[in-house]
Amino acid sequence: METALDKSIMQIAQSLSNGHLKVTEQVAILLPVIRAGANDVSEKEVGEMVYQAGIADTLKAIGDVVTIVMSAGQDEGNVQEVVE
């Protein structure tokens, strides 16, 4: 997540709370999480999911992901934990 966005987890959380996450950033956060659940999806498909779910539900899901990553203490290797 941090690598894909070139931001720290705290900066991502701040962008989320300020409502400054672009759709491309939302997709970059959700793509590895969805793929970790053994779902073979493309970036375009995740973008379509974001559009269909709507901003509120998408940001809530991203908030859940960020919370889990922050509570685990680091970004690397936590995609599997988010899926479980």
Secondary structure, DSSP 4 states (H G I P E B T S, - for coil): -HHHHTS-HHHHHHHHHHT---HHHHHHHHHHHHHHTT----HHHHHHHHHHH-HHHHHHHHHHHHHHHHHHT-STT-HHHHH-
